[in-house]
């Protein structure tokens, strides 16, 4: 336990967790980040069942749109769940962008370059430019004796020793190791991250991937033209 966490710091950070705890108490079944994904999937299944009962066709795009509408309406006003939901959208955008990059690399036989989109770098740059990435608050809130977060959430098997490790965890969903949802959201808030930050980061990664793909295709076309001219 660090001894330099001041009373003023505690008075500022403890309410962050108290609000998170209050928000998650309204959704007792969501204990981990994986539980949130399961909840979303269950809503989609219920939508599918309703269309089956009505004997009406429904494409996957419509099911997802209806699911998202229900999720957003259900968590509206719950700041912690809205933040968690924004994180899931951010991760999905990043995963999708990287998948398209890998497809283009495979198409043109580009090796060792499928991680050209560095989402962690995009995240870090955005946070620094906006006066966020509150490293001290992140590690202080984990060590406040009155909260004992790492004792309260012993299921957390991750070791976050540096800000980089936390930022990397934010932009990469680990399917084999879910976060304790209240703890993860508390850490996001302490670090200064809001839902708009996550959505902006996701869009920036998509934009970078589009630029990379466009540049790669253009370069390939130019190479083909040169080969024909010199043949």
C-alpha positions in Angstrom: 0.0 0.0 0.0 1.4 3.4 -1.0 1.4 5.9 1.8 1.3 9.1 -0.2 -2.4 9.0 -1.2 -3.7 12.2 0.3 -7.1 12.8 1.9 -7.9 15.2 -0.8 -7.1 12.6 -3.5 -9.3 10.0 -1.7 -12.2 12.5 -1.5 -11.9 13.0 -5.2 -11.5 9.4 -6.3 -13.7 7.4 -3.9 -16.9 8.9 -5.3 -15.9 7.7 -8.8 -16.1 4.1 -7.6 -19.2 4.7 -5.5 -21.1 5.9 -8.5 -19.9 2.9 -10.6 -21.0 0.5 -7.9 -24.4 2.2 -7.7 -24.8 2.0 -11.5 -23.9 -1.7 -11.7 -26.2 -2.5 -8.8 -29.0 -1.8 -11.3 -27.6 -4.5 -13.5 -26.7 -7.3 -11.0 -26.2 -9.9 -13.8 -23.4 -7.9 -15.4 -20.4 -8.8 -13.3 -17.8 -9.0 -16.0 -17.2 -7.5 -19.5 -18.1 -10.8 -21.0 -21.5 -10.7 -19.2 -22.3 -7.5 -21.0 -21.6 -9.2 -24.4 -23.8 -12.2 -23.3 -26.6 -9.8 -22.3 -26.5 -8.2 -25.8 -26.5 -11.7 -27.4 -29.5 -12.8 -25.3 -31.4 -9.7 -26.4 -30.7 -10.5 -30.0 -31.9 -14.1 -29.5 -35.2 -12.8 -28.0 -35.7 -10.6 -31.0 -35.1 -13.6 -33.3 -37.7 -15.6 -31.3 -40.2 -12.9 -31.6 -39.9 -12.8 -35.4 -40.1 -16.6 -35.5 -43.4 -16.4 -33.5 -44.7 -13.8 -35.9 -43.5 -15.9 -38.8 -41.9 -12.8 -40.3 -38.4 -12.7 -42.0 -35.7 -10.5 -40.4 -32.2 -10.1 -41.7 -29.2 -10.0 -39.3 -28.7 -6.2 -39.8 -32.2 -5.5 -38.6 -31.8 -7.8 -35.6 -28.6 -6.0 -34.6 -30.2 -2.6 -35.1 -33.1 -3.5 -32.9 -30.8 -5.1 -30.3 -28.7 -1.9 -30.1 -31.8 0.2 -29.8 -33.0 -1.9 -26.8 -29.6 -1.8 -25.2 -29.2 1.9 -25.5 -32.7 2.6 -24.2 -32.2 0.2 -21.3 -28.9 1.8 -20.1 -29.8 5.4 -21.0 -28.7 7.7 -18.1 -26.5 5.0 -16.5 -23.1 6.6 -17.0 -21.1 3.5 -16.1 -23.0 1.2 -18.4 -22.9 3.8 -21.2 -19.2 3.9 -20.8 -18.9 0.1 -20.9 -21.1 0.0 -24.0 -19.0 2.7 -25.7 -15.9 0.5 -25.0 -17.6 -2.5 -26.7 -18.3 -0.4 -29.8 -14.7 0.9 -29.8 -13.3 -2.6 -29.6 -15.6 -3.8 -32.4 -14.5 -0.9 -34.6 -10.8 -1.6 -34.0 -11.3 -5.4 -34.6 -13.1 -4.7 -37.8 -10.6 -2.2 -39.1 -7.7 -4.6 -38.4 -9.5 -7.4 -40.1 -9.9 -5.4 -43.3 -6.2 -4.5 -43.2 -5.2 -8.1 -42.8 -7.4 -9.0 -45.8 -5.8 -6.4 -48.0 -2.3 -7.6 -46.9 -3.2 -11.1 -47.7 -4.6 -10.0 -51.1 -1.3 -8.4 -52.0 1.0 -10.9 -50.3 2.2 -8.3 -47.7 3.8 -10.1 -44.8 4.6 -9.0 -41.2 2.5 -5.9 -41.6 -1.0 -6.9 -40.5 -0.7 -4.7 -37.4 0.1 -1.5 -39.2 -2.8 0.1 -37.4 -1.5 0.8 -33.9 -4.7 1.4 -31.9 -2.7 1.9 -28.7 -0.8 4.7 -30.3 -4.1 6.3 -31.5 -5.5 6.0 -28.0 -2.5 7.4 -26.2 -2.2 10.4 -28.6 -5.8 11.3 -28.2 -5.7 11.1 -24.4 -2.5 13.2 -24.2 -3.9 15.8 -26.6 -7.0 16.2 -24.4 -5.2 16.3 -21.1 -6.2 12.9 -20.0 -4.3 9.6 -19.3 -4.3 10.3 -15.5 -1.7 7.7 -14.5 -1.6 8.8 -10.9 -5.3 8.6 -10.4 -5.4 5.2 -12.1 -3.0 3.6 -9.7 -4.1 5.6 -6.7 -7.7 4.4 -6.9 -6.5 0.8 -7.0 -4.6 1.3 -3.8 -7.1 3.2 -1.6 -7.5 1.1 1.5 -11.1 2.1 2.1 -12.1 0.7 -1.3 -9.7 -2.4 -1.5 -10.8 -2.9 -5.1 -8.2 -5.6 -5.9 -9.5 -7.5 -2.9 -13.1 -6.9 -3.7 -12.6 -8.1 -7.3 -10.2 -11.1 -6.8 -11.3 -12.5 -10.2 -9.0 -10.0 -11.9 -6.0 -12.0 -13.0 -4.5 -9.3 -15.1 -1.4 -7.4 -14.0 -1.4 -3.7 -14.9 1.9 -2.3 -13.9 2.2 0.5 -16.5 -0.1 3.0 -18.3 0.9 1.3 -21.6 -0.4 -2.1 -20.3 -3.7 -0.5 -19.4 -4.1 1.4 -22.7 -3.3 -1.8 -24.6 -5.9 -3.7 -22.6 -8.5 -1.0 -23.5 -8.1 -1.3 -27.2 -7.8 -5.1 -27.3 -10.6 -7.3 -26.0 -9.2 -10.4 -24.4 -11.8 -13.1 -25.0 -10.0 -15.6 -22.7 -9.8 -13.2 -19.7 -12.8 -11.0 -19.0 -12.5 -7.9 -16.8 -14.5 -7.4 -13.7 -16.9 -4.9 -15.2 -17.2 -2.4 -12.3 -13.4 -2.5 -11.7 -12.7 -1.9 -15.4 -15.2 1.0 -15.7 -13.7 2.5 -12.5 -10.2 2.3 -14.0 -11.5 3.9 -17.2 -13.0 6.8 -15.3 -10.0 7.3 -13.1 -7.8 7.4 -16.2 -10.0 10.2 -17.5 -11.7 8.3 -20.3 -15.3 9.1 -21.2 -17.6 7.4 -23.7 -17.0 10.0 -26.4 -13.2 9.4 -26.2 -13.8 5.7 -27.0 -16.0 6.4 -29.9 -13.6 8.9 -31.3 -10.7 6.5 -31.0 -12.7 3.8 -32.8 -13.5 6.1 -35.7 -9.9 7.3 -35.9 -8.6 3.7 -36.2 -11.2 3.0 -38.9 -10.0 6.1 -40.8 -6.4 5.1 -40.5 -7.3 1.6 -41.8 -9.1 3.1 -44.8 -6.2 5.4 -45.6 -3.8 2.4 -45.4 -6.0 0.3 -47.6 -6.4 3.1 -50.2 -2.6 3.7 -50.2 -1.9 0.0 -50.5 -4.3 -0.4 -53.5 -2.9 2.7 -55.2 0.7 1.5 -54.8 -0.2 -1.9 -56.1 -1.8 -0.4 -59.2 1.2 1.8 -59.8 3.5 -1.2 -59.5 1.4 -3.1 -62.1 1.5 -0.2 -64.5 5.3 0.1 -64.2 5.7 -3.7 -64.7 3.7 -3.4 -67.9 5.6 -0.4 -69.2 9.0 -2.1 -68.6 7.9 -5.5 -69.9 
